[in-house]
Amino acid sequence: MHFGNSRGVLAAALAFAAWGVFPGASLAQAPGGGWSQFGSLTAVYQGTADLDGGGDYSAWSTILRAGVLGDLGGGKRAGLVFNYDYSDYEFSSPAAFGGIAPWGSVKRYGVAAPLSFTRPDGWSFGLTPSVDWIHENGADVGESLTWGAIATAMRFYPDGNRLGFGFAVFDRLQETSAFPLIIVDWRLSERWRLANPLPAGPTGPAGLELDYLLGGGWNLGLGAAWRSTRFRLSENGPVPNGIAQEEGVPIFLRATRSFGPSATLYLYAGVVTAGRLSVEDASGQVLREVDFGNAPLLGATFSARF
């Protein structure tokens, strides 16, 4: 299950949520001077959702992100971001899939290499190539490769606001995706802010979130995002070496507690709407497709910088 990327203008961004940081923007926002390491751990539970035609499914996921960002001088920054996701799906009598679970446990691992250049006039330009493997246990790892890159341009304003755009191209298992992106971090007042969701969280960055600063280290958020993932199926499953896709729109509430400048805890509660599951054969031809009902979503992310 992909939460991250990223992945409409932000829809397919979930295809890249594989990388754990929002491309270009993350580097530009990192404080200047020296190198810093960061990491995050996310636990997610997507509760039982009814499948059209009968049956239901649910999933548990763990998302790990770790990396390093560094200042190369002259406005240039670079980094490496490593990711590992593990999701365990449970299906009960899924009629649309012949009463047999279409897949079980899925994992994803990969690396991204974000680069950025910030000019004195406040513009920052980024390029983030990435490569990932995402597959069900028992799949052909060599057939699970996804890769691509995102280019971004962002403007820093004197009041601390940031606004940008980008374009991404990804090859992801018999499908090439190209899509625009919007990057937002805009203070509406002293307490209100509009921004993209946390990239490493359970929803991924492909959406918008309205944030309210409570004080005392706490703030609250309300948002929605789009997420989508494609992965290679097991060679021994119902559709050998096939491809599965899961997509939906998480609508969520978030509570955040900061522990000093370097550690933060994010708590999430929400619902995944407009969900759909599909299975394709090895060449990408759709064999089965089914919508699922609203699914409860709970998650927690702890992130830290060193």
C-alpha positions in Angstrom: 0.0 0.0 0.0 1.4 3.3 -0.9 0.8 6.3 1.4 3.2 8.2 0.8 4.0 9.1 -3.2 2.0 11.5 -4.5 1.4 10.6 -5.2 -5.2 15.2 -11.4 -2.6 17.8 -10.5 -1.8 15.8 -7.4 -3.6 12.5 -8.2 -0.8 10.5 -9.5 1.5 11.9 -7.0 0.9 8.8 -5.1 2.8 6.9 -7.7 5.9 8.7 -6.4 5.0 8.8 -2.7 7.6 6.1 -2.8 10.2 8.5 -1.9 9.2 9.9 1.5 9.9 13.6 0.9 8.2 16.0 -1.3 10.6 16.5 -4.2 12.6 19.7 -4.4 10.5 21.4 -1.7 12.0 19.3 1.1 15.6 20.3 0.2 14.8 23.9 -0.2 13.1 24.0 3.1 15.9 22.3 5.0 17.9 24.8 7.1 21.1 25.8 5.5 24.6 24.8 6.6 26.1 21.3 6.9 24.5 18.0 6.6 21.5 16.6 8.6 20.0 13.1 8.9 16.3 12.4 9.3 14.0 9.5 9.8 10.3 8.7 10.3 8.2 5.7 11.3 4.5 5.5 10.4 1.9 2.9 11.5 -1.4 2.8 9.6 -4.6 0.8 10.0 -7.2 0.9 7.2 -10.3 -0.7 8.7 -12.8 -3.1 7.1 -14.3 -1.8 3.9 -17.2 -3.5 2.0 -16.4 -4.6 -1.5 -19.0 -4.2 -4.2 -20.6 -7.6 -5.0 -19.8 -9.0 -1.5 -17.0 -9.5 0.9 -14.6 -7.0 2.5 -10.9 -6.2 3.1 -8.7 -4.3 5.5 -4.9 -3.6 5.8 -2.1 -2.9 8.3 0.9 -1.0 7.1 4.3 0.2 8.4 6.2 3.0 6.5 9.9 3.7 7.2 11.8 6.7 5.8 15.4 7.7 6.4 17.9 9.9 4.7 20.5 12.6 4.6 20.3 16.2 3.3 23.3 18.4 2.8 24.4 21.9 1.8 26.9 21.9 -1.1 27.3 25.7 -1.0 26.3 28.3 -3.5 22.6 27.5 -3.0 23.0 23.9 -4.0 21.6 21.0 -1.8 21.6 17.3 -2.3 20.5 14.2 -0.5 19.5 10.5 -0.4 16.2 9.2 0.8 15.6 5.5 1.5 12.2 4.0 2.0 10.7 0.7 3.1 6.9 0.0 3.3 5.2 -3.2 4.4 1.5 -3.8 4.1 -0.5 -6.9 5.2 -4.0 -7.2 3.5 -6.8 -9.3 4.8 -9.7 -10.3 2.4 -12.9 -12.0 3.4 -15.0 -13.7 0.7 -14.3 -11.1 -2.1 -16.9 -12.1 -4.7 -15.5 -9.9 -7.4 -12.2 -11.8 -7.2 -13.9 -15.3 -7.3 -14.0 -15.5 -3.5 -10.2 -15.8 -3.3 -7.9 -13.1 -1.8 -6.3 -11.4 -4.8 -3.1 -10.7 -2.8 -1.6 -10.9 0.7 1.4 -9.0 2.0 3.1 -6.3 -0.1 6.4 -4.5 0.3 8.1 -1.6 -1.3 11.7 -0.4 -1.0 13.8 2.1 -2.9 15.8 5.3 -3.0 15.5 8.8 -4.2 18.3 11.4 -4.9 16.8 14.9 -4.5 18.8 17.8 -5.8 18.0 21.5 -5.6 19.4 25.0 -6.4 18.1 28.1 -4.7 18.8 31.5 -6.3 19.2 34.8 -4.4 15.9 36.0 -5.7 14.0 33.4 -3.8 13.4 30.8 -6.5 14.4 27.2 -5.9 14.6 24.5 -8.6 14.6 20.8 -7.8 15.1 17.5 -9.5 14.4 14.2 -7.8 15.1 10.9 -9.6 13.9 7.8 -7.8 13.8 4.0 -8.2 11.6 1.6 -6.3 10.6 -2.1 -6.2 7.0 -2.8 -5.1 5.6 -6.3 -5.1 3.6 -8.9 -3.3 5.6 -11.6 -1.4 6.5 -14.3 -3.9 6.6 -12.0 -7.0 9.4 -11.7 -9.4 11.4 -8.8 -8.0 13.0 -8.1 -11.4 9.5 -7.4 -12.8 8.5 -5.0 -9.9 10.7 -2.0 -10.8 9.2 1.5 -11.0 11.3 4.6 -11.7 11.0 8.2 -12.8 11.8 11.8 -11.8 10.1 15.0 -10.6 11.2 18.5 -11.5 10.0 21.4 -9.4 10.2 25.2 -9.2 9.3 27.0 -6.0 9.2 30.6 -4.9 10.1 31.7 -1.4 8.5 34.9 -0.2 9.9 37.3 2.4 7.1 36.5 4.8 8.1 32.8 4.8 5.4 31.6 2.4 6.2 29.2 -0.3 4.4 28.4 -3.6 5.5 26.2 -6.4 4.7 23.8 -9.2 6.3 20.8 -10.8 6.0 18.0 -13.3 6.6 14.3 -12.9 7.1 11.3 -15.2 7.1 7.7 -13.9 7.3 4.3 -15.4 5.3 2.0 -13.1 4.6 -1.5 -14.2 3.2 -1.5 -17.8 2.1 2.1 -17.3 3.7 5.5 -17.9 2.4 8.4 -15.8 3.0 12.1 -16.5 1.3 14.7 -14.3 1.7 18.2 -12.9 2.1 19.1 -9.2 1.3 22.0 -6.9 3.4 22.8 -3.9 1.8 25.0 -1.2 3.0 26.3 2.2 1.0 29.5 2.8 0.3 31.2 6.1 -3.2 32.7 6.0 -2.9 34.3 9.4 -0.8 34.0 12.6 -2.5 30.7 13.4 -3.9 29.4 10.1 -1.8 27.8 7.3 -2.6 25.9 4.0 -0.1 23.3 2.9 0.4 19.9 1.4 0.1 17.0 3.9 3.1 15.4 5.5 4.8 13.4 2.8 5.8 10.5 5.1 2.4 10.2 6.7 -0.4 7.8 6.1 -2.1 9.9 3.4 0.9 11.0 1.3 1.5 14.6 0.0 -0.9 14.6 -2.9 -3.5 16.9 -1.4 -4.2 20.0 0.7 -4.4 20.5 4.5 -5.7 23.4 6.5 -3.6 23.7 9.7 -4.4 25.6 12.9 -1.7 26.4 15.5 -3.0 25.8 19.0 0.2 26.6 20.9 2.1 24.7 23.5 3.6 22.5 20.8 0.2 21.4 19.4 -1.5 22.1 16.1 -4.5 20.6 14.3 -5.1 19.9 10.7 -8.0 19.0 8.4 -7.3 17.7 4.9 -7.8 15.4 2.0 -5.4 13.7 -0.4 -5.3 11.2 -3.3 -3.3 8.0 -3.1 -2.7 5.2 -5.6 -0.3 2.3 -5.8 0.5 -0.4 -8.3 2.5 -3.5 -7.5 3.5 -6.8 -9.0 1.6 -9.9 -7.9 3.0 -13.2 -6.8 4.1 -15.7 -9.4 2.0 -18.3 -7.5 -1.1 -16.3 -6.9 -4.6 -16.3 -8.6 -3.1 -14.0 -11.4 0.5 -15.1 -11.7 2.9 -12.2 -12.3 -0.1 -9.8 -12.6 -0.4 -6.3 -11.5 -2.7 -4.9 -8.7 -3.8 -1.3 -8.2 -5.4 0.3 -5.1 -6.6 3.9 -5.0 -8.7 6.2 -2.9 -9.2 9.6 -1.3 -8.3 9.8 2.4 -10.2 12.6 4.3 -8.5 13.1 7.7 -8.1 15.0 10.9 -4.6 15.4 12.3 -3.2 16.4 15.7 0.5 17.2 15.9 2.8 17.5 19.0 6.3 18.9 18.6 9.0 18.0 21.0 11.5 20.7 20.5 12.8 21.6 17.0 13.9 18.1 15.9 11.1 15.6 16.9 7.4 15.5 16.1 4.5 13.1 16.6 1.5 13.1 14.2 -1.8 11.4 15.0 -4.4 10.8 12.2 -8.0 9.7 12.1 -10.1 9.7 9.0 -11.9 7.8 6.3 -10.8 6.5 2.8 -13.5 7.4 0.2 -13.9 6.7 -3.5 -11.8 3.6 -3.2 -11.2 1.1 -6.0 -9.2 -2.2 -6.3 -8.2 -3.7 -9.6 -6.2 -6.7 -11.0 -4.5 -6.7 -14.3 -2.6 -9.5 -16.2 1.2 -9.4 -16.7 0.8 -7.1 -19.7 -1.4 -4.6 -18.0 -4.9 -5.6 -19.3 -7.6 -5.1 -16.6 -9.1 -8.4 -15.6 -11.2 -7.4 -12.5 -12.1 -4.1 -10.9 -14.2 -3.4 -7.8 -15.1 -0.3 -5.8 -15.0 -0.5 -2.0 -17.0 1.4 0.6 -15.7 4.0 3.0 -12.9 2.6 5.2 -11.9 4.0 8.6 -8.3 5.2 8.7 -6.0 5.5 11.8 -2.3 6.4 11.7 0.6 7.7 13.7 3.9 9.1 12.5 7.0 9.9 14.5 9.7 11.9 12.7 13.1 13.2 13.9 16.1 15.2 12.7 19.6 14.7 13.8 
